[in-house]
Amino acid sequence: MAALAVTLAAIMLSGVVAPLLLIGVGVLLPAAVAGVVRELSRIALLLSLPLAISVVLVNVFFFPGGEAVLLRVGPIVATAEGLRFALEILLRLAAISGAVVLFYLTTRPGDLVIDLEARGVSPRLAFVVNASVQTVPTMVDRAADIAAAQRARGLDSEGSPWARVRGLLPLVAPVVLGSIAEVEERTMALEARGFTRPGRRTLLWRPADSRRQAVARWLLVAALPLLIGLRTAGWLAWLG
């Protein structure tokens, strides 16, 4: 709920101050409490860097209607308005990616699935959520194992950039085929355990959920429509 609230707030709020507050209060403070600030910063940077580069280039040099010229290279003009808008988008992107990565680092997928089922969510939907969360880490681990096995067999995947690019090609087919085979094996294992049985399942365990956590979630739910109302009324203009 916190990740969803930070993401929606980053989309609704404009300016520079509001995204900075979101990053500090909604991302960095919980990350510091969980002790994952360094790992969160590294992963969020890697995930958002390609999009951040394109955001800066497009908005700084091609922002429509910019008048304060900072740099001119032939027909391409960098404007102060474009730079400010790019900074706003970057801060929003940092808040969203940080919130998602924080959720990934502090929440076990198994706990999430069990808690969703305990709250009445369909087991199929809960399984889709679990598979979505685990897809990227699983493929990264599989690629690392395959690369190590192929290097042991004499494949040169280190050294020059060309060698690294050439070493990626033999990884593609095993990773994709391994993912497909894993999906088939997981499907058969779920069928053998009665996953498609109709009716609600009896859970033997569910994650602890204190009253404070429940109150915090409902406060976040209530804060979102309040934020929309304040944004519509123009009472948050000072955050720009």
C-alpha positions in Angstrom: 0.0 0.0 0.0 2.9 2.4 0.7 4.5 1.7 -2.6 1.1 2.3 -4.4 0.5 5.5 -2.5 4.0 6.9 -3.2 3.6 6.0 -6.9 0.2 7.6 -7.3 1.3 10.7 -5.3 4.3 11.1 -7.5 2.1 11.0 -10.6 -0.4 13.5 -9.2 2.0 16.0 -7.6 4.0 18.4 -9.7 7.0 20.6 -9.0 10.2 19.8 -7.3 9.5 20.0 -3.6 6.7 17.4 -3.5 8.7 14.6 -5.2 11.6 15.3 -2.9 9.4 15.0 0.1 8.0 11.7 -1.3 11.5 10.4 -1.8 12.7 11.4 1.6 9.6 10.4 3.7 8.1 7.6 1.6 11.3 5.9 0.3 14.6 6.8 2.0 13.2 6.8 5.6 11.6 3.3 5.4 14.7 2.1 3.6 16.9 3.4 6.3 14.7 1.6 9.0 15.0 -1.6 6.9 18.7 -1.2 6.3 18.5 -1.4 2.5 19.4 2.2 1.5 22.5 1.2 -0.4 21.0 -1.8 -2.2 17.8 0.2 -3.0 19.8 3.1 -4.5 21.8 0.8 -6.7 18.9 -1.2 -8.1 16.7 1.8 -8.5 19.4 3.6 -10.4 20.0 0.7 -12.7 16.3 0.3 -13.5 15.6 4.0 -14.1 18.9 5.1 -15.8 17.9 4.3 -19.5 14.6 6.1 -19.1 16.2 9.0 -17.2 18.7 9.6 -20.0 16.0 9.8 -22.6 13.9 12.1 -20.4 16.8 14.5 -20.0 17.7 14.6 -23.7 14.1 15.0 -25.0 13.0 17.6 -22.5 16.2 19.7 -22.2 16.7 20.0 -26.0 13.2 19.6 -27.4 10.9 21.3 -24.8 8.2 23.2 -26.7 7.9 26.9 -26.0 11.1 27.4 -24.0 12.5 30.9 -24.1 15.5 31.0 -21.6 18.2 29.5 -23.8 21.0 27.7 -22.0 22.9 26.2 -24.9 22.6 26.3 -28.6 24.1 23.6 -30.9 23.0 24.4 -34.4 19.2 23.9 -34.6 19.1 22.2 -31.2 18.5 24.5 -28.2 18.6 23.6 -24.6 16.3 25.7 -22.5 15.9 26.4 -18.8 12.2 25.5 -18.9 13.1 22.1 -20.4 15.7 21.5 -17.8 13.3 22.3 -15.0 10.6 20.0 -16.5 13.2 17.2 -16.9 14.2 17.6 -13.3 10.6 17.2 -12.2 10.2 14.1 -14.3 13.4 12.7 -12.9 12.3 13.2 -9.3 8.9 11.6 -10.0 10.7 8.7 -11.7 13.1 8.3 -8.7 10.1 8.3 -6.3 8.3 5.6 -8.3 11.3 3.4 -8.9 12.4 3.8 -5.3 9.0 2.8 -3.9 8.7 -0.3 -6.2 12.3 -1.4 -5.4 11.7 -0.9 -1.6 8.6 -3.1 -1.8 10.6 -5.7 -3.6 13.5 -5.6 -1.1 11.3 -5.7 2.0 8.5 -8.1 1.1 8.9 -11.8 0.5 6.8 -12.9 -2.5 5.5 -16.0 -0.6 4.2 -13.8 2.3 2.5 -11.5 -0.2 0.7 -14.4 -2.0 -0.5 -16.0 1.2 -1.7 -12.7 2.6 -3.6 -11.9 -0.7 -5.3 -15.3 -0.5 -6.2 -14.8 3.1 -7.9 -11.6 2.1 -10.1 -13.4 -0.5 -8.0 -12.8 -3.6 -8.3 -15.6 -6.2 -5.4 -18.1 -5.9 -4.8 -17.7 -9.7 -4.4 -13.9 -9.4 -2.2 -14.3 -6.3 0.0 -16.8 -8.3 0.2 -14.3 -11.2 1.4 -11.6 -8.8 4.0 -14.0 -7.3 5.3 -15.1 -10.7 5.5 -11.5 -11.9 7.6 -10.5 -8.9 9.9 -13.5 -9.2 10.4 -13.5 -13.0 13.3 -11.0 -13.2 15.4 -12.3 -10.3 14.9 -15.9 -11.4 16.0 -15.1 -15.0 19.0 -13.2 -13.7 20.1 -16.1 -11.5 19.6 -18.6 -14.3 21.6 -16.4 -16.7 24.4 -16.2 -14.2 24.5 -20.0 -13.8 24.4 -20.6 -17.5 27.2 -18.1 -18.1 29.4 -19.7 -15.4 28.8 -23.2 -16.9 29.6 -22.0 -20.4 32.8 -20.2 -19.2 33.8 -23.5 -17.6 33.5 -25.1 -21.1 35.7 -22.5 -22.7 33.3 -19.7 -23.8 35.0 -16.3 -23.8 32.4 -13.9 -22.3 34.8 -11.5 -20.6 37.4 -9.0 -21.7 36.7 -6.7 -24.6 33.3 -5.2 -25.3 33.0 -7.3 -28.5 33.7 -10.5 -26.5 31.0 -9.6 -24.0 28.5 -9.0 -26.7 29.4 -12.2 -28.5 29.1 -14.0 -25.1 25.5 -12.9 -24.7 24.2 -14.7 -27.8 24.8 -18.3 -26.4 22.9 -17.2 -23.2 19.6 -16.2 -24.9 18.4 -19.6 -26.0 19.1 -21.5 -22.7 17.6 -18.8 -20.6 14.4 -18.6 -22.7 14.1 -22.4 -23.0 14.8 -22.9 -19.3 12.1 -20.4 -18.4 9.6 -22.2 -20.6 10.5 -25.6 -19.1 10.2 -24.1 -15.6 6.7 -22.9 -16.3 5.7 -26.3 -17.5 7.2 -28.0 -14.4 5.6 -25.5 -12.1 2.2 -26.0 -13.7 2.4 -29.7 -13.3 3.4 -29.4 -9.7 0.5 -27.0 -9.0 -1.9 -29.4 -10.7 -0.6 -32.3 -8.6 -1.3 -30.2 -5.5 -4.9 -29.4 -6.4 -4.2 -25.7 -7.3 -7.3 -25.6 -9.6 -9.6 -27.1 -7.1 -12.7 -24.9 -6.7 -13.5 -23.2 -3.4 -11.5 -21.3 -0.9 -8.3 -23.0 0.4 -7.6 -23.4 4.1 -4.3 -21.6 5.0 -2.2 -23.0 7.8 -0.2 -19.8 8.2 -0.4 -16.1 7.3 1.9 -13.2 7.9 1.4 -11.2 11.1 -0.6 -8.1 10.7 -0.6 -5.7 13.7 -3.2 -3.1 14.3 -0.7 -0.3 13.7 0.0 -1.7 10.2 -3.8 -1.8 9.5 -4.3 1.7 10.7 -1.3 2.9 8.6 -2.8 1.3 5.5 -6.2 2.9 5.9 -4.6 6.2 6.5 -2.7 5.8 3.2 -6.0 4.9 1.5 -7.7 8.0 2.9 -4.8 10.2 2.1 -5.0 9.5 -1.7 -8.5 11.1 -2.3 -7.6 13.9 0.1 -4.5 14.5 -2.0 -6.6 14.6 -5.2 -9.0 17.1 -3.7 -6.2 19.4 -2.5 -4.5 19.1 -5.9 -7.7 20.0 -7.7 -8.5 22.9 -5.4 -5.0 24.3 -6.1 -3.9 24.3 -2.4 -0.7 22.4 -3.2 0.6 25.0 -5.7 3.2 26.1 -3.2 4.9 22.8 -3.6 5.8 23.6 -7.2 
